Amino acid sequence: MRIDMAEVAGAPILSGAINGKAAFAEFVKMVDGEPNEPSPLFLDFRNIDVATASYLRESVFALKTYMRTRNSRYYPVVTNINNLVADELSVIATLKNDVIMSCQIDENRNILTQEIIGTLDPKQKMTFDLVMRSKEIDANRLMEQFGESEKTKGTTAWNNRLSGLVSKGIIREFVQGRAKVYRPLFEGGA
């Protein structure tokens, strides 16, 4: 699903906490159902010139928190942001000790580039990179392949790292019976 931020706001400038809260309420109305499987929810900033930190905190980060809290199969991603918007998102990510996935997409929703805005701790970053390289992985495989080098005694540490990345909204979780597997946010992306 793709949400055009300029269409939601009706303007190329997104500012103020009150307007951000109004946008959040609009997002919740627009995303009333769930996809069949975990999927990115593209918040497209293509026609946005400026967005303030207060607006982004009350709209984008509020939506991400809301979706992750309710275990939605949607994973909010900011797309086609300019440098000014990226700077404001970075400010919020730093203040909240959080991250959000960003990408550039074309009209057909092909992923051209992707990056994380914000900073992961070293263990989370390593685990994120392993998920990105493997295309699908679970805690048992991570333990088998990297348990010795990471000095982990069981799968609990890997489960915690993977669960943390899902709660940050930067990898997808798939339930297969009683097992969980994890995949990058984008299939075959950049």
Backbone as a printed PyTorch tensor [residue, N CA C, xyz], in Angstrom:
tensor([[[  0.8500,  -1.1750,   0.0000],
         [  0.0000,   0.0000,   0.0000],
         [  0.8920,   1.2330,   0.0000]],

        [[  0.4550,   2.2500,  -0.7070],
         [  1.1860,   3.5080,  -0.8100],
         [  0.2680,   4.6580,  -0.4010]],

        [[  0.7670,   5.5280,   0.4780],
         [  0.0270,   6.7130,   0.8910],
         [  0.8040,   7.9330,   0.4030]],

        [[  0.1450,   8.7740,  -0.3790],
         [  0.7390,   9.9990,  -0.8950],
         [  0.6350,  11.0690,   0.1930]],

        [[  1.7650,  11.4580,   0.7600],
         [  1.7720,  12.4080,   1.8750],
         [  1.2390,  13.7770,   1.4640]],

        [[  1.5150,  14.2040,   0.2390],
         [  1.0160,  15.5020,  -0.2230],
         [ -0.5020,  15.4760,  -0.3430]],

        [[ -1.0490,  14.3320,  -0.7380],
         [ -2.4990,  14.1900,  -0.8430],
         [ -3.1480,  14.2340,   0.5430]],

        [[ -2.5320,  13.5700,   1.5090],
         [ -3.0590,  13.5690,   2.8800],
         [ -3.0500,  14.9830,   3.4460]],

        [[ -1.9410,  15.7060,   3.2570],
         [ -1.7860,  17.0450,   3.8330],
         [ -2.4280,  18.1380,   2.9890]],

        [[ -2.5300,  17.9120,   1.6920],
         [ -3.0630,  18.9430,   0.8130],
         [ -2.0860,  20.0720,   0.5540]],

        [[ -0.8050,  19.8480,   0.8780],
         [  0.2110,  20.8880,   0.6970],
         [  1.5920,  20.2430,   0.6730]],

        [[  2.5950,  20.9510,   0.1090],
         [  3.9500,  20.4010,   0.0590],
         [  4.7760,  20.6690,   1.3330]],

        [[  4.1640,  21.3510,   2.3020],
         [  4.8470,  21.6450,   3.5550],
         [  4.0610,  21.0060,   4.6900]],

        [[  4.7510,  20.1540,   5.4540],
         [  4.1310,  19.4350,   6.5640],
         [  4.7120,  19.9960,   7.8540]],

        [[  3.8520,  20.6600,   8.6360],
         [  4.3850,  21.2790,   9.8520],
         [  3.3860,  21.2080,  10.9900]],

        [[  3.9330,  21.1800,  12.1920],
         [  3.1390,  21.2700,  13.4060],
         [  2.6490,  19.9360,  13.9340]],

        [[  2.6750,  19.8170,  15.2580],
         [  2.2370,  18.5900,  15.9270],
         [  0.7500,  18.3360,  15.7020]],

        [[ -0.0630,  19.3740,  15.7270],
         [ -1.5120,  19.1920,  15.5410],
         [ -1.8040,  18.6330,  14.1560]],

        [[ -1.1480,  19.1760,  13.1350],
         [ -1.3280,  18.6510,  11.7760],
         [ -0.8000,  17.2250,  11.6610]],

        [[  0.2770,  16.9340,  12.3740],
         [  0.8100,  15.5770,  12.3820],
         [ -0.1790,  14.5980,  12.9930]],

        [[ -0.8390,  15.0060,  14.0770],
         [ -1.8420,  14.1450,  14.7130],
         [ -3.0320,  13.9210,  13.7830]],

        [[ -3.4100,  14.9610,  13.0520],
         [ -4.5060,  14.8180,  12.0830],
         [ -4.1110,  13.8430,  10.9770]],

        [[ -2.8680,  13.9180,  10.5200],
         [ -2.3870,  12.9860,   9.4950],
         [ -2.3830,  11.5570,  10.0390]],

        [[ -1.9520,  11.3790,  11.2770],
         [ -1.9630,  10.0550,  11.8940],
         [ -3.3780,   9.4780,  11.8950]],

        [[ -4.3550,  10.2890,  12.2890],
         [ -5.7520,   9.8230,  12.3050],
         [ -6.1970,   9.4260,  10.8990]],

        [[ -5.7750,  10.1740,   9.9050],
         [ -6.1050,   9.8520,   8.5130],
         [ -5.4440,   8.5420,   8.0900]],

        [[ -4.1960,   8.3390,   8.4830],
         [ -3.5010,   7.0870,   8.1640],
         [ -4.2640,   5.8970,   8.7270]],

        [[ -4.6770,   6.0130,   9.9830],
         [ -5.3710,   4.9010,  10.6380],
         [ -6.6570,   4.5650,   9.8890]],

        [[ -7.3720,   5.5930,   9.4200],
         [ -8.5900,   5.3510,   8.6290],
         [ -8.2660,   4.6690,   7.3000]],

        [[ -7.1660,   5.1030,   6.6690],
         [ -6.8020,   4.5670,   5.3540],
         [ -6.3420,   3.1100,   5.4380]],

        [[ -5.7690,   2.7370,   6.5640],
         [ -5.2190,   1.3980,   6.7340],
         [ -6.1520,   0.6160,   7.6570]],

        [[ -7.3670,   0.4050,   7.2040],
         [ -8.3540,  -0.2460,   8.0610],
         [ -8.3030,  -1.7660,   7.9760]],

        [[ -7.6690,  -2.3190,   6.9680],
         [ -7.5340,  -3.7750,   6.8360],
         [ -6.0800,  -4.1790,   6.9460]],

        [[ -5.8540,  -5.4600,   6.8520],
         [ -4.4910,  -5.9900,   6.9290],
         [ -4.1760,  -6.7440,   5.6390]],

        [[ -2.9200,  -6.6810,   5.1940],
         [ -2.5360,  -7.4900,   4.0360],
         [ -2.4640,  -8.9640,   4.4350]],

        [[ -2.4560,  -9.8440,   3.4520],
         [ -2.3820, -11.2840,   3.7110],
         [ -1.0630, -11.6880,   4.3560]],

        [[  0.0050, -11.0000,   3.9910],
         [  1.3030, -11.2950,   4.5790],
         [  2.0220,  -9.9960,   4.9010]],

        [[  3.0330, -10.0420,   5.7700],
         [  3.7540,  -8.8200,   6.1430],
         [  4.2450,  -8.0560,   4.9150]],

        [[  3.9440,  -6.7390,   4.8750],
         [  4.2310,  -5.9100,   3.7050],
         [  4.6110,  -4.4950,   4.1070]],

        [[  5.4500,  -3.8440,   3.2960],
         [  5.7450,  -2.4390,   3.5560],
         [  4.5060,  -1.5700,   3.3230]],

        [[  4.3800,  -0.5220,   4.1050],
         [  3.3710,   0.5210,   3.9200],
         [  4.1540,   1.7680,   3.5450]],

        [[  4.1140,   2.1310,   2.2600],
         [  4.9260,   3.2300,   1.7540],
         [  4.2680,   4.5730,   2.0360]],

        [[  4.9540,   5.4190,   2.8140],
         [  4.5300,   6.7950,   3.0390],
         [  5.3620,   7.6330,   2.0730]],

        [[  4.7480,   8.0170,   0.9590],
         [  5.4740,   8.6160,  -0.1610],
         [  5.5440,  10.1390,  -0.0300]],

        [[  6.7640,  10.6450,   0.1170],
         [  7.0360,  12.0730,   0.2750],
         [  7.4460,  12.7160,  -1.0490]],

        [[  7.1460,  12.0780,  -2.1580],
         [  7.5840,  12.5470,  -3.4730],
         [  7.3070,  14.0380,  -3.7160]],

        [[  6.1640,  14.5370,  -3.3160],
         [  5.7950,  15.9330,  -3.5890],
         [  5.8410,  16.8110,  -2.3400]],

        [[  6.6680,  16.4120,  -1.3640],
         [  6.8080,  17.1770,  -0.1310],
         [  8.1460,  17.9110,  -0.1480]],

        [[  8.0900,  19.2100,   0.1230],
         [  9.3020,  20.0330,   0.1620],
         [  9.9480,  20.0260,   1.5410]],

        [[  9.1100,  20.1900,   2.5860],
         [  9.6030,  20.3210,   3.9550],
         [  8.6430,  19.6020,   4.8860]],

        [[  9.1910,  18.9550,   5.9090],
         [  8.3860,  18.3650,   6.9750],
         [  9.1190,  18.6130,   8.2880]],

        [[  8.4220,  19.1840,   9.2490],
         [  9.0580,  19.4860,  10.5310],
         [  9.1260,  18.2470,  11.4080]],

        [[ 10.0490,  18.2800,  12.3580],
         [ 10.2140,  17.1660,  13.2890],
         [  8.9360,  16.9160,  14.0760]],

        [[  8.2520,  17.9730,  14.4990],
         [  7.0250,  17.7840,  15.2850],
         [  5.9450,  17.0920,  14.4560]],

        [[  5.8310,  17.4410,  13.1980],
         [  4.8610,  16.7830,  12.3150],
         [  5.2260,  15.3010,  12.1460]],

        [[  6.4760,  15.0340,  11.8680],
         [  6.9240,  13.6560,  11.6330],
         [  6.7880,  12.7920,  12.8840]],

        [[  7.0540,  13.3810,  14.0390],
         [  6.9140,  12.6360,  15.2980],
         [  5.4720,  12.2000,  15.5090]],

        [[  4.5290,  13.1120,  15.2620],
         [  3.1130,  12.8420,  15.5310],
         [  2.4110,  12.0830,  14.4210]],

        [[  3.0400,  11.9890,  13.2650],
         [  2.4100,  11.2640,  12.1510],
         [  3.1760,   9.9770,  11.8410]],

        [[  4.3450,  10.1040,  11.2790],
         [  5.1090,   8.9450,  10.8010],
         [  5.5370,   8.0350,  11.9500]],

        [[  6.2090,   8.5960,  12.9410],
         [  6.6720,   7.7510,  14.0520],
         [  5.5040,   7.2460,  14.8880]],

        [[  4.4580,   8.0510,  15.0150],
         [  3.2620,   7.5780,  15.7380],
         [  2.6230,   6.4020,  14.9990]],

        [[  2.5550,   6.4700,  13.6720],
         [  1.9950,   5.3650,  12.8960],
         [  2.8640,   4.1190,  13.0360]],

        [[  4.1670,   4.2880,  12.9500],
         [  5.0670,   3.1360,  13.0890],
         [  4.8820,   2.4800,  14.4520]],

        [[  4.8400,   3.2660,  15.5070],
         [  4.6380,   2.7330,  16.8600],
         [  3.2910,   2.0390,  16.9720]],

        [[  2.2620,   2.6650,  16.4310],
         [  0.9070,   2.0950,  16.4660],
         [  0.8710,   0.7440,  15.7490]],

        [[  1.4440,   0.6850,  14.5620],
         [  1.4270,  -0.5540,  13.7740],
         [  2.2220,  -1.6600,  14.4560]],

        [[  3.3770,  -1.3290,  15.0100],
         [  4.1870,  -2.3520,  15.6560],
         [  3.5520,  -2.7960,  16.9780]],

        [[  2.9050,  -1.8900,  17.6970],
         [  2.2660,  -2.2370,  18.9670],
         [  1.1190,  -3.2100,  18.7520]],

        [[  0.3880,  -3.0260,  17.6710],
         [ -0.7400,  -3.9350,  17.4210],
         [ -0.3690,  -5.1250,  16.5430]],

        [[  0.9310,  -5.3140,  16.3450],
         [  1.4380,  -6.4390,  15.5400],
         [  0.8200,  -6.4840,  14.1500]],

        [[  0.6750,  -5.3280,  13.5570],
         [  0.1510,  -5.2340,  12.2000],
         [  1.0940,  -5.9290,  11.2270]],

        [[  0.5440,  -6.3810,  10.1240],
         [  1.3710,  -6.9360,   9.0520],
         [  1.8700,  -5.8340,   8.1200]],

        [[  1.4870,  -4.5820,   8.4010],
         [  2.0520,  -3.4380,   7.6770],
         [  3.2780,  -2.9150,   8.4200]],

        [[  4.2980,  -2.5560,   7.6510],
         [  5.5290,  -1.9930,   8.1900],
         [  5.7480,  -0.6320,   7.5260]],

        [[  5.4680,   0.4840,   8.2310],
         [  5.6290,   1.8090,   7.6320],
         [  7.0750,   2.0990,   7.2010]],

        [[  7.1980,   2.6500,   5.9970],
         [  8.4750,   3.0020,   5.3850],
         [  8.3090,   4.3820,   4.7630]],

        [[  9.2700,   5.2800,   4.9790],
         [  9.2210,   6.5800,   4.3140],
         [  9.9130,   6.4460,   2.9630]],

        [[  9.2730,   6.9850,   1.9290],
         [  9.8190,   6.8580,   0.5850],
         [  9.9710,   8.2110,  -0.0790]],

        [[ 10.9420,   8.2640,  -0.9700],
         [ 11.1700,   9.4390,  -1.8160],
         [ 11.3030,  10.7270,  -1.0010]],

        [[ 12.0560,  10.6480,   0.0990],
         [ 12.2690,  11.8330,   0.9260],
         [ 13.4480,  12.6350,   0.3810]],

        [[ 13.3860,  13.9450,   0.5750],
         [ 14.5180,  14.7820,   0.2100],
         [ 15.4360,  14.9380,   1.4330]],

        [[ 16.5440,  15.6350,   1.2720],
         [ 17.5230,  15.7770,   2.3550],
         [ 16.9650,  16.5190,   3.5660]],

        [[ 16.1060,  17.5120,   3.3390],
         [ 15.5220,  18.2530,   4.4600],
         [ 14.6380,  17.3430,   5.3170]],

        [[ 13.8190,  16.5360,   4.6770],
         [ 12.9510,  15.6100,   5.4110],
         [ 13.8010,  14.5430,   6.0960]],

        [[ 14.8320,  14.0540,   5.4240],
         [ 15.7250,  13.0460,   6.0160],
         [ 16.3760,  13.5890,   7.2890]],

        [[ 16.8000,  14.8440,   7.2710],
         [ 17.4140,  15.4540,   8.4550],
         [ 16.4350,  15.5080,   9.6160]],

        [[ 15.1950,  15.8830,   9.3470],
         [ 14.1880,  15.9620,  10.4120],
         [ 13.8450,  14.5710,  10.9520]],

        [[ 13.7520,  13.5850,  10.0740],
         [ 13.5110,  12.2070,  10.5180],
         [ 14.6660,  11.7150,  11.3940]],

        [[ 15.8700,  12.0810,  11.0260],
         [ 17.0490,  11.6880,  11.7940],
         [ 17.0240,  12.2930,  13.1920]],

        [[ 16.5740,  13.5250,  13.2910],
         [ 16.4590,  14.1820,  14.6020],
         [ 15.5070,  13.3930,  15.4940]],

        [[ 14.3400,  13.0420,  14.9590],
         [ 13.3440,  12.2980,  15.7390],
         [ 13.8910,  10.9130,  16.0950]],

        [[ 14.4950,  10.2300,  15.1390],
         [ 15.0390,   8.8970,  15.4020],
         [ 16.0750,   8.9510,  16.5260]],

        [[ 16.9170,   9.9560,  16.5050],
         [ 17.9310,  10.1000,  17.5420],
         [ 17.2940,  10.3750,  18.8940]],

        [[ 16.3500,  11.3030,  18.9420],
         [ 15.6820,  11.6480,  20.2100],
         [ 14.9180,  10.4660,  20.7820]],

        [[ 14.3140,   9.6590,  19.9260],
         [ 13.5190,   8.5170,  20.3720],
         [ 14.3510,   7.2360,  20.5030]],

        [[ 15.6520,   7.3190,  20.1650],
         [ 16.4980,   6.1310,  20.1150],
         [ 15.8070,   5.0430,  19.2910]],

        [[ 15.3900,   5.4270,  18.0920],
         [ 14.6050,   4.5690,  17.2220],
         [ 15.1860,   4.6370,  15.8150]],

        [[ 14.6340,   3.8650,  14.9330],
         [ 15.0180,   3.8770,  13.5250],
         [ 13.7570,   3.7720,  12.6780]],

        [[ 13.8890,   4.1360,  11.4110],
         [ 12.8230,   3.9160,  10.4450],
         [ 13.4800,   3.6210,   9.1030]],

        [[ 12.8570,   2.7560,   8.3400],
         [ 13.3890,   2.4070,   7.0320],
         [ 12.9680,   3.4710,   6.0210]],

        [[ 13.8960,   3.7980,   5.1480],
         [ 13.6670,   4.7590,   4.0760],
         [ 14.0800,   4.1210,   2.7610]],

        [[ 13.3790,   4.4990,   1.6950],
         [ 13.7710,   3.9990,   0.3730],
         [ 13.3290,   4.9930,  -0.6890]],

        [[ 13.8910,   4.8180,  -1.8490],
         [ 13.4450,   5.5330,  -3.0430],
         [ 12.7380,   4.4980,  -3.9070]],

        [[ 11.5320,   4.8360,  -4.3700],
         [ 10.7990,   3.9140,  -5.2340],
         [ 10.3940,   4.6310,  -6.5110]],

        [[ 10.1910,   3.8520,  -7.5610],
         [  9.6800,   4.4330,  -8.7970],
         [  8.1580,   4.2620,  -8.8400]],

        [[  7.5490,   4.6320,  -9.9410],
         [  6.0900,   4.5930, -10.0740],
         [  5.5260,   3.1800,  -9.9460]],

        [[  6.3440,   2.1740, -10.2480],
         [  5.9110,   0.7750, -10.1630],
         [  6.2600,   0.1320,  -8.8170]],

        [[  6.6670,   0.9460,  -7.8760],
         [  7.0630,   0.5120,  -6.5280],
         [  8.3000,  -0.3780,  -6.5190]],

        [[  9.1370,  -0.2230,  -7.5300],
         [ 10.4280,  -0.9020,  -7.5160],
         [ 11.3510,  -0.1420,  -6.5690]],

        [[ 12.0730,  -0.8660,  -5.7320],
         [ 12.9820,  -0.2560,  -4.7710],
         [ 14.2700,   0.1130,  -5.4910]],

        [[ 14.6030,   1.3990,  -5.4830],
         [ 15.8200,   1.8670,  -6.1430],
         [ 16.9800,   1.9390,  -5.1560]],

        [[ 16.7160,   2.4490,  -3.9490],
         [ 17.7070,   2.5100,  -2.8680],
         [ 16.9730,   2.2870,  -1.5540]],

        [[ 17.7370,   1.9030,  -0.5350],
         [ 17.1440,   1.7650,   0.7910],
         [ 18.1940,   2.0610,   1.8420]],

        [[ 17.7460,   2.5800,   2.9790],
         [ 18.6440,   2.8470,   4.0940],
         [ 17.8360,   2.9590,   5.3820]],

        [[ 18.5350,   2.7810,   6.4770],
         [ 17.9280,   2.9670,   7.7890],
         [ 18.2430,   4.3840,   8.2380]],

        [[ 17.2240,   5.0880,   8.7180],
         [ 17.4350,   6.3930,   9.3370],
         [ 17.4430,   6.1560,  10.8390]],

        [[ 18.5110,   6.5650,  11.4920],
         [ 18.7120,   6.3010,  12.9100],
         [ 19.8570,   5.3150,  13.0540]],

        [[ 20.1320,   4.9270,  14.2920],
         [ 21.2810,   4.0720,  14.5700],
         [ 20.8640,   2.8380,  15.3570]],

        [[ 21.3280,   1.6900,  14.8940],
         [ 21.1370,   0.4310,  15.6070],
         [ 22.3700,   0.1700,  16.4690]],

        [[ 22.1650,  -0.5360,  17.5930],
         [ 23.3430,  -0.9220,  18.3660],
         [ 24.1020,  -1.9820,  17.5580]],

        [[ 25.3750,  -2.2250,  17.8770],
         [ 26.1930,  -3.1300,  17.0540],
         [ 25.6070,  -4.5360,  16.8720]],

        [[ 25.0240,  -5.1190,  17.9010],
         [ 24.4450,  -6.4710,  17.7890],
         [ 23.2190,  -6.4550,  16.8750]],

        [[ 22.3750,  -5.4240,  17.0140],
         [ 21.2080,  -5.3090,  16.1350],
         [ 21.6490,  -5.0850,  14.6970]],

        [[ 22.6440,  -4.2550,  14.4910],
         [ 23.1340,  -3.9680,  13.1390],
         [ 23.6700,  -5.2410,  12.4850]],

        [[ 24.4490,  -6.0160,  13.2470],
         [ 24.9790,  -7.2610,  12.7100],
         [ 23.8400,  -8.2100,  12.3380]],

        [[ 22.8460,  -8.3400,  13.2120],
         [ 21.7210,  -9.2290,  12.9500],
         [ 20.9220,  -8.7370,  11.7450]],

        [[ 20.6870,  -7.4210,  11.6590],
         [ 20.0000,  -6.8420,  10.5030],
         [ 20.7460,  -7.1880,   9.2180]],

        [[ 22.0670,  -7.0140,   9.2220],
         [ 22.8650,  -7.3080,   8.0270],
         [ 22.7670,  -8.7860,   7.6460]],

        [[ 22.7390,  -9.6730,   8.6350],
         [ 22.6110, -11.1060,   8.3510],
         [ 21.2560, -11.4200,   7.7200]],

        [[ 20.1980, -10.7890,   8.2140],
         [ 18.8660, -10.9890,   7.6170],
         [ 18.8720, -10.4790,   6.1780]],

        [[ 19.4730,  -9.3180,   5.9630],
         [ 19.5140,  -8.7470,   4.6090],
         [ 20.2650,  -9.6590,   3.6440]],

        [[ 21.3150, -10.2810,   4.0960],
         [ 22.1060, -11.1720,   3.2250],
         [ 21.4190, -12.5040,   2.9740]],

        [[ 20.6830, -12.9950,   3.9490],
         [ 20.1340, -14.3460,   3.8380],
         [ 18.7910, -14.4090,   3.1250]],

        [[ 18.0700, -13.3170,   3.0870],
         [ 16.7340, -13.2300,   2.4800],
         [ 15.6530, -13.9310,   3.3080]],

        [[ 16.0230, -14.9360,   4.1170],
         [ 15.0980, -15.5370,   5.0830],
         [ 15.9400, -16.3190,   6.0810]],

        [[ 15.6410, -16.1130,   7.3660],
         [ 16.4420, -16.7770,   8.3930],
         [ 15.6130, -16.9320,   9.6540]],

        [[ 16.0550, -17.8040,  10.5210],
         [ 15.4120, -17.9380,  11.8320],
         [ 16.4970, -17.9760,  12.9080]],

        [[ 16.0760, -17.9550,  14.1600],
         [ 17.0240, -17.9070,  15.2730],
         [ 17.8950, -19.1600,  15.3310]],

        [[ 17.3340, -20.3080,  15.0110],
         [ 18.1200, -21.5500,  15.0500],
         [ 19.2760, -21.5050,  14.0550]],

        [[ 19.0070, -21.0580,  12.8390],
         [ 20.0800, -20.9760,  11.8340],
         [ 21.1380, -19.9710,  12.2370]],

        [[ 20.7060, -18.8420,  12.8070],
         [ 21.6830, -17.8580,  13.2780],
         [ 22.5570, -18.4570,  14.3750]],

        [[ 21.9380, -19.2000,  15.2820],
         [ 22.6960, -19.8380,  16.3580],
         [ 23.6900, -20.8340,  15.7910]],

        [[ 23.2570, -21.6480,  14.8470],
         [ 24.1470, -22.6380,  14.2450],
         [ 25.3280, -21.9840,  13.5380]],

        [[ 25.0470, -20.9150,  12.8000],
         [ 26.0810, -20.2990,  11.9770],
         [ 26.9730, -19.3200,  12.7490]],

        [[ 26.4080, -18.6230,  13.7410],
         [ 27.1550, -17.5350,  14.3780],
         [ 27.1970, -17.6170,  15.9020]],

        [[ 26.5950, -18.6510,  16.4840],
         [ 26.5530, -18.7670,  17.9380],
         [ 27.9210, -18.7950,  18.5790]],

        [[ 28.8340, -19.5710,  17.9980],
         [ 30.1730, -19.6810,  18.5720],
         [ 30.9220, -18.3530,  18.4860]],

        [[ 30.9040, -17.7250,  17.3090],
         [ 31.6330, -16.4610,  17.1450],
         [ 31.0210, -15.3350,  17.9830]],

        [[ 29.7210, -15.4110,  18.2370],
         [ 29.0440, -14.3900,  19.0480],
         [ 28.9880, -14.7650,  20.5320]],

        [[ 29.5000, -15.9630,  20.8470],
         [ 29.5290, -16.4600,  22.2270],
         [ 28.1290, -16.5180,  22.8520]],

        [[ 27.1510, -16.9490,  22.0360],
         [ 25.7970, -17.1490,  22.5500],
         [ 25.6040, -18.6300,  22.8250]],

        [[ 24.8940, -18.9520,  23.8990],
         [ 24.7210, -20.3390,  24.3340],
         [ 23.4350, -20.9750,  23.8050]],

        [[ 22.5080, -20.1740,  23.3220],
         [ 21.2420, -20.7040,  22.8290],
         [ 20.5850, -19.7150,  21.8880]],

        [[ 19.3800, -20.0700,  21.4680],
         [ 18.6800, -19.2280,  20.4850],
         [ 18.0120, -18.0050,  21.0970]],

        [[ 17.9240, -17.9290,  22.4300],
         [ 17.2230, -16.8160,  23.0680],
         [ 17.7820, -15.4600,  22.6430]],

        [[ 19.0960, -15.3160,  22.6370],
         [ 19.7060, -14.0390,  22.2440],
         [ 19.3290, -13.6770,  20.8100]],

        [[ 19.3420, -14.6880,  19.9220],
         [ 18.9870, -14.4340,  18.5250],
         [ 17.5070, -14.0990,  18.3950]],

        [[ 16.6590, -14.8170,  19.1140],
         [ 15.2260, -14.4930,  19.1080],
         [ 14.9980, -13.0650,  19.5740]],

        [[ 15.7040, -12.6490,  20.6130],
         [ 15.5490, -11.2850,  21.1340],
         [ 16.0000, -10.2440,  20.1160]],

        [[ 17.1150, -10.4940,  19.4580],
         [ 17.5990,  -9.5480,  18.4480],
         [ 16.6140,  -9.4410,  17.2790]],

        [[ 16.1570, -10.5940,  16.7980],
         [ 15.2090, -10.5840,  15.6750],
         [ 13.9030,  -9.9120,  16.0680]],

        [[ 13.3980, -10.2290,  17.2420],
         [ 12.1640,  -9.6110,  17.7280],
         [ 12.3240,  -8.0930,  17.8710]],

        [[ 13.4900,  -7.6650,  18.3390],
         [ 13.7600,  -6.2310,  18.4610],
         [ 13.7430,  -5.5200,  17.1160]],

        [[ 14.2930,  -6.1680,  16.0890],
         [ 14.2960,  -5.5760,  14.7490],
         [ 12.8860,  -5.5130,  14.1730]],

        [[ 12.0610,  -6.5300,  14.4670],
         [ 10.6530,  -6.5020,  14.0360],
         [  9.9310,  -5.3660,  14.7340]],

        [[ 10.1690,  -5.1980,  16.0370],
         [  9.4760,  -4.1330,  16.7790],
         [  9.9100,  -2.7490,  16.3050]],

        [[ 11.1040,  -2.6450,  15.7350],
         [ 11.5570,  -1.3830,  15.1470],
         [ 11.0000,  -1.2000,  13.7330]],

        [[ 10.4060,  -2.2600,  13.1850],
         [  9.7680,  -2.1720,  11.8780],
         [ 10.7110,  -2.2220,  10.7030]],

        [[ 11.8900,  -2.8440,  10.8620],
         [ 12.8490,  -2.8440,   9.7540],
         [ 13.1090,  -4.2280,   9.1600]],

        [[ 12.5420,  -5.2860,   9.7550],
         [ 12.4940,  -6.5990,   9.1160],
         [ 11.0910,  -7.1530,   9.3330]],

        [[ 10.7110,  -8.1070,   8.4780],
         [  9.3680,  -8.6940,   8.5790],
         [  9.4310, -10.0520,   9.2540]],

        [[  8.3940, -10.3450,  10.0240],
         [  8.2770, -11.6140,  10.7320],
         [  7.1520, -12.4300,  10.1060]],

        [[  7.4460, -13.6970,   9.7960],
         [  6.4660, -14.6200,   9.2400],
         [  6.3230, -15.7900,  10.1960]],

        [[  5.0900, -16.1430,  10.5320],
         [  4.8300, -17.2780,  11.4060],
         [  4.5310, -18.4880,  10.5300]],

        [[  5.2770, -19.5560,  10.7670],
         [  5.0870, -20.8100,  10.0270],
         [  4.8800, -21.9150,  11.0650]],

        [[  3.6000, -22.1720,  11.3550],
         [  3.2810, -23.1120,  12.4250],
         [  3.6820, -22.5070,  13.7550]],

        [[  4.5670, -23.1880,  14.4760],
         [  5.0510, -22.6580,  15.7460],
         [  6.3670, -21.9040,  15.5800]],

        [[  6.9200, -21.9390,  14.3920],
         [  8.2080, -21.2980,  14.1310],
         [  8.0030, -19.9110,  13.5200]],

        [[  9.0300, -19.0890,  13.6710],
         [  9.0430, -17.7670,  13.0490],
         [ 10.2740, -17.6650,  12.1690]],

        [[ 10.0710, -17.0940,  10.9790],
         [ 11.1850, -16.7900,  10.0960],
         [ 11.1450, -15.2940,   9.8140]],

        [[ 12.2930, -14.7720,   9.4320],
         [ 12.4390, -13.3270,   9.2670],
         [ 13.0080, -13.0320,   7.8940]],

        [[ 12.4650, -11.9810,   7.2860],
         [ 12.8960, -11.5740,   5.9520],
         [ 13.1230, -10.0700,   5.9250]],

        [[ 13.9340,  -9.6080,   4.9460],
         [ 14.0890,  -8.1670,   4.7700],
         [ 12.7360,  -7.5140,   4.4700]],

        [[ 12.6510,  -6.2340,   4.6890],
         [ 11.4240,  -5.5030,   4.4430],
         [ 11.0130,  -5.5230,   2.9750]],

        [[ 12.0020,  -5.5170,   2.0880],
         [ 11.7220,  -5.4770,   0.6590],
         [ 12.1890,  -6.7520,  -0.0120]],

        [[ 11.3340,  -7.3090,  -0.8560],
         [ 11.7070,  -8.4860,  -1.6450],
         [ 12.6060,  -8.0500,  -2.7820]],

        [[ 13.7990,  -8.5990,  -2.8440],
         [ 14.6960,  -8.3500,  -3.9660],
         [ 15.0160,  -6.8940,  -4.2290]],

        [[ 14.9770,  -6.0510,  -3.1960],
         [ 15.2020,  -4.6140,  -3.3620],
         [ 16.6330,  -4.2800,  -3.7180]],

        [[ 16.9460,  -3.0120,  -3.6030],
         [ 18.2440,  -2.4760,  -3.9980],
         [ 19.4090,  -3.0990,  -3.2760]]])
